[in-house]
Amino acid sequence: METKTMASTISTVLHYYNFDISNPDQKAEYKSLQARLKRSGLELFDSIDTGNNWNWYNETIVPLHGQTVLLETEYLFNNQWNSAPMKPGDNGMRLFDWSETIYPNKKLKRGYYLEQTPEMKALRTDTCACGYCGAKYYLPTIDWCTACLATEYLTEDRLPLLRLQAISDTSQRTDAVPEELVIAWRDAQRSARTTREMKRYADAIKELKKGLDEENLKRDAHQWLIDHDINCDNVIYYSHKKLFSFGWRHCLTEDERRKLKFALVEFPYAWEFSKK
């Protein structure tokens, strides 16, 4: 479905800022930054301070100020990115295009933003996503997603969500669904239902066979015990342990355990004395 591939990472520069807008000069500088970022098409993602945000900025964001960071391209979002690992053993971090913390002191404006490079903008334009399953298509040659047609809970009224739309496009999907997609959906659903039913049947047969094998094992084990004059009333088979437990109904005395242990020397199955 995809004729071209994208780079695994792209680079940009992270910028940190910290303003006290009770200071007129800093307020003017902050307003200028806001206007510039909005002109570049960014929308602010602001969130309330959770208590450790100040330290997180000092330890994580401040050292990255003015530094080049690598952004992964496997999972794309319209307002954030996953960074590549910053150091060995690191999993990377989630970085917003423009993020700011809301502090109790509303005069404090602390945040960061990523330089919006042509590569970042092009990637969000050239990569389309399905509105139902989220499958990504880079420079797609088709208009509708086909990856989720067989999904069990995909109903006909949700088919408009399969319209491929650029990551940067956040508008609602309102295109009419072509008849050929409806037909393909029906065929895929029919095939998927058949596959699910066959799996259900196979699983049921597997469970029945497992139960039958277990009953045969218990029958053979009990017959061995009967042949060796050992009472079967105080033994139980634990399928999760795959062993027989003696003394589960009535506790065994030390003398009974000693005699039974001797009698079970050639018992061909795993066993134990009950722990109770």
Secondary structure, 3 states (H helix, E strand, C coil): CECCCCCCEEEEEEEEEEEECCCHHHHHHHHHHHHHHHHCCCCCEEEECCCCHHHHHHHHHHHHCCCEEEEECCCCCCCEEEECCCCCCCCCCEEECEEEEECCCCCEEEEEEECCCHHHHHHHHHEEECCCCCCEEECECCCECCCCCCCCCCCHHHHHHHECEECCCCCCCCCCCCHHHHHHHHHHHHHHHHHHHHHHHHHHHHHHHHHHHHHHHHHHHHHHHHHCCCCCCCEEEECCCCEEEECCCCCCCHHHHHHHHHHCCCCCCCEEECCC
